[in-house]
Amino acid sequence: MKAIVTSFAVGLALAVSPLALAAQADDDLSYVLVSHAPDSDSWWNTVKNGIALAGDQMGVTVEYRNPPTGDIADMARIIQQATAAGPNGIITTLADYDVLQGPISDAVASGIDVIIMNTGTAEQAREVGALMYVGQPEYDAGFAAGQRAKDDGVQTFLCVNHAIQQPTLVERCQGFADGLGVELGDSMLDSGVDPGEIKNKVQAYLSTNPDTQAVLTLGPVSADPTILALEENGMAGDIYFGTFDLGPEIVKGIKSGVIEWGIDQQPFLQAYLPVVVMANYHRYGVLPGNNVNSGPGFVTADALEKVEAYAGEYR
Amino acid sequence: MSEASTPTPQEDERIKETSALRQALIRPELGGIVGTIAVFTFFLLTAFNSGMFNAAGVLNWSTVSAQFMIIAVGACLLMIAGEFDLSVGSMIGFSGMSIALLSVTFSWPVWLAIIVTFAVCIAIGALNGFIVVRTGLPSFIVTLAFLFILRGFTIYLPQTLERKTIIGGVSDVAQGDWLAGLFGGKILGGLFTWMGNAGLIGVFERGTRAGDPVVDGIPMLIVWAIVLVIFGHVLLTKTKFGNWIFAAGGDAQAARYAGVPVNRVKILMFMFTAFCATVFATCQVMEFGSAGADRGLLKEFEAIIAVVIGGALLTGGYGSVLGAALGALIFGVVQQGLFFAGVESSLFRVFLGVILLFAVILNTYIRRLITGER
C-alpha cells in the first residue's frame, strides 16, 4: 500500500509541476474549460493551445477538462466538480441543453462566472445566466455552406457524420440540406470514428449512389479518411468537396484542389477570447456588450499561408 | 467407564487455529478497505482546500461513486457466478432512450414507460443469459454482440422517429409522476435547508435561488446505490442462493452434481445486471431530463474495474459485493479527486491504470493468504 501512495505522490508531483510553473499570477485568477469532446477528438488540441496561450498572456491559471468518452452525463459531473472547486470562471460548451443547464445554472448561482463556447446558442447562454456566447451558430453555418454549394450548381450530396449522437453535427447536415433546398433524407451517413470504416463507408455510398455531386464532412475525423477514399476511387478533385473545420490534411486538400472550401469556426478564438474577456472582467470590471461569432469563415485555396503554418496548432 | 463415555471435548486436530485479528483482517474486502483509506488519506493531504470536502464537493464524488456502485453490484454478482456482461454500457444507453421515447415521443405516462423499459431490459438480460447457457459460448462474446446490437438500436430508433439523437423534455412530462420521483427525486431536503440556514454548508450567492443551500438533498441515485449494495451483500452472504452463485462460478459442473440449478442462477444474474443498468439509466434520465444515444459508453468496463479493484476474481467463484462497492468508491473518488487536485486531465487514465494494477496485485496476495493457494 505504501508503494501505491509513494508512486501516486511521485506521479502527481510530476503532473502538477508544469502547471505550477505556468501559473505566475499575481492575483490568482483561475479558469476551467470543460468540453464535451472525447479524448479521441484531436480537433480540440487547438482549444487546449488556445487557453494555454491565453493563460500565459493574461497570467492566470487555466485547466482543460473533458469526459474521456464524450458522455454528456459525465460532463455534467465535471461541471459540478469544477463548481465545487470554486474557480473564478468556467468556460464550457452547451452540448446538450437539458443535461447541462442545471449544473451550469448552479455554477452561476454559486458566484462563478460562466462563458459558453463552441456548442450552444446565444439564446441558451443567456438562459443559463452566462456572461456571453463565443462560437459559430451551427445550423446557420451549415445553411451558408449549402447556399454556397447551391450557387456552384450542387443538387445532391453526401454528409459524412462521424458523431451522429451529437445534435450539433446533425444540425450542420440539416442546415446544408436546407441551404441547398433539398431533403436531408438518406444523404447523412453514420460513419463512426474509425478511419478505416469511414473510408470504406464513403466509397460504398458513392458507388451505390453514383449521382452524388457533393461530399460534406464535419471535421478532420471524417474529412481525412474521406480524402483517402476519394483519392482511391478516382473522384478526388472531380466531386464537389466541402468540409467543416480545419486540420493539416484538410489544408493540404484545399491546396491541392481536392477540397473546395473548409469552414473555419476558429476554435482558437473560442478558447482564447473567453479567458481574456473574463480575466479583464475580473480585474477591471470591463465586459464586451455582445456575443462573439467566431465563425463561419470560408477558407479556400487563396490565402492559405497562415492557415497552413498553424493548422492543428492554432488554426 | 463413566470417564470414557463422556470424553472431555478435545481439540480437533483438523481445525487450524487462527487468531481473531487474522480472521478479522483476512476477508475479500480487505484490499478495498485498505485502498479506500489510502485514497482518502491521499486526497485529504493533497486536495483538502480545493473544495473536494465541502458539501458540493462531497456530493459530487459521492454521486459519481454511487453511479459506479449501481452497475458494479450487478457486475459483481454476475462475475462471481462466472460470467461477464459487456453490454452494460449499451444497456444504459438503450434503456434511457427507451424511457425517453416512450414518454416523450409516444406520450405514455412516465411510470408506464419506466415499467415497460424495465421489463424489456430485464428480458434482454434473460436472453443474454439464455444464449450463454444454451450455446455454451463465452459470455464475453455473446454480450459483446449485444453491446453493438443495443447501441445500434439506441442510435437508430430516435434517429428514425425524431430525426435527432438526444431526446429531451422528459423533465416536463415527468413532473409529479409517482414513479419518476423514486429515481430522480431527492430526500432529506429539509435537513439540508436547515444546515444551509445554520451556516454548516454553503449557500448560493446570487440569482433567484440566492440563500438556498448548494446541496438541497441526497439524490435517489445514492439511495439506490446503498439499497442495491445491501441487497447484494445479504443475498450473497446470508442466503442459500448466495452459495449457489459462488458454486456456479467456482465449478459449474461440480455445482450441478451437487444439485445447484446453475443455469437458472446464471440467467437470473444476467437479469439482475440488466436491472442494475436500467436503474442507472432511469436515475440519469430523470435527473437530467434527456436521453442521448451516446450515454453509457464504456460503462461496462468501469463496472468491471470497480469489481476487480474490490477483490473479485475475473474467473468467477470469488468476490464480495462490499468489496465491489468500495472499489466503486475508490474509482469515483480518484476520478473526481484528480480534478480537484488539479492534475492534467489527460493523465487521468495513467492513474487509473496504476491504481488498477496495484489493486489487483494486492488482492491477489490477499486471496492467496485466504485460500492458501500458491
Chai-1 contact restraints between the chains, C-beta under 6 A:
chainA,res_idxA,chainB,res_idxB,connection_type,confidence,min_distance_angstrom,max_distance_angstrom,comment,restraint_id
A,M1,B,V34,contact,1.0,0.0,6.0,A-B,restraint_1
A,M1,B,A38,contact,1.0,0.0,6.0,A-B,restraint_2
A,I4,B,F358,contact,1.0,0.0,6.0,A-B,restraint_3
A,V5,B,A38,contact,1.0,0.0,6.0,A-B,restraint_4
A,A15,B,V343,contact,1.0,0.0,6.0,A-B,restraint_5
A,A15,B,E344,contact,1.0,0.0,6.0,A-B,restraint_6
A,A15,B,L347,contact,1.0,0.0,6.0,A-B,restraint_7
A,R65,B,S345,contact,1.0,0.0,6.0,A-B,restraint_8
A,T69,B,L297,contact,1.0,0.0,6.0,A-B,restraint_9
A,T69,B,L298,contact,1.0,0.0,6.0,A-B,restraint_10
A,D71,B,L297,contact,1.0,0.0,6.0,A-B,restraint_11
A,I72,B,G292,contact,1.0,0.0,6.0,A-B,restraint_12
A,A73,B,Q284,contact,1.0,0.0,6.0,A-B,restraint_13
A,A73,B,R295,contact,1.0,0.0,6.0,A-B,restraint_14
A,R77,B,V64,contact,1.0,0.0,6.0,A-B,restraint_15
A,Q80,B,N60,contact,1.0,0.0,6.0,A-B,restraint_16
A,Q81,B,N60,contact,1.0,0.0,6.0,A-B,restraint_17
A,Q81,B,Q336,contact,1.0,0.0,6.0,A-B,restraint_18
A,Q81,B,F339,contact,1.0,0.0,6.0,A-B,restraint_19
A,A84,B,G51,contact,1.0,0.0,6.0,A-B,restraint_20
A,A84,B,A56,contact,1.0,0.0,6.0,A-B,restraint_21
A,A84,B,G57,contact,1.0,0.0,6.0,A-B,restraint_22
A,A84,B,N60,contact,1.0,0.0,6.0,A-B,restraint_23
A,A85,B,S50,contact,1.0,0.0,6.0,A-B,restraint_24
A,A85,B,G51,contact,1.0,0.0,6.0,A-B,restraint_25
A,A85,B,F340,contact,1.0,0.0,6.0,A-B,restraint_26
A,G86,B,G51,contact,1.0,0.0,6.0,A-B,restraint_27
A,D96,B,I166,contact,1.0,0.0,6.0,A-B,restraint_28
A,D98,B,G168,contact,1.0,0.0,6.0,A-B,restraint_29
A,D98,B,G289,contact,1.0,0.0,6.0,A-B,restraint_30
A,D98,B,S290,contact,1.0,0.0,6.0,A-B,restraint_31
A,V99,B,F288,contact,1.0,0.0,6.0,A-B,restraint_32
A,V99,B,S290,contact,1.0,0.0,6.0,A-B,restraint_33
A,A109,B,F204,contact,1.0,0.0,6.0,A-B,restraint_34
A,A109,B,G207,contact,1.0,0.0,6.0,A-B,restraint_35
A,A109,B,R209,contact,1.0,0.0,6.0,A-B,restraint_36
A,S110,B,F204,contact,1.0,0.0,6.0,A-B,restraint_37
A,G111,B,E205,contact,1.0,0.0,6.0,A-B,restraint_38
A,I164,B,T165,contact,1.0,0.0,6.0,A-B,restraint_39
A,Q165,B,T165,contact,1.0,0.0,6.0,A-B,restraint_40
A,Q165,B,A293,contact,1.0,0.0,6.0,A-B,restraint_41
A,Q165,B,D294,contact,1.0,0.0,6.0,A-B,restraint_42
A,P167,B,K164,contact,1.0,0.0,6.0,A-B,restraint_43
A,P167,B,I166,contact,1.0,0.0,6.0,A-B,restraint_44
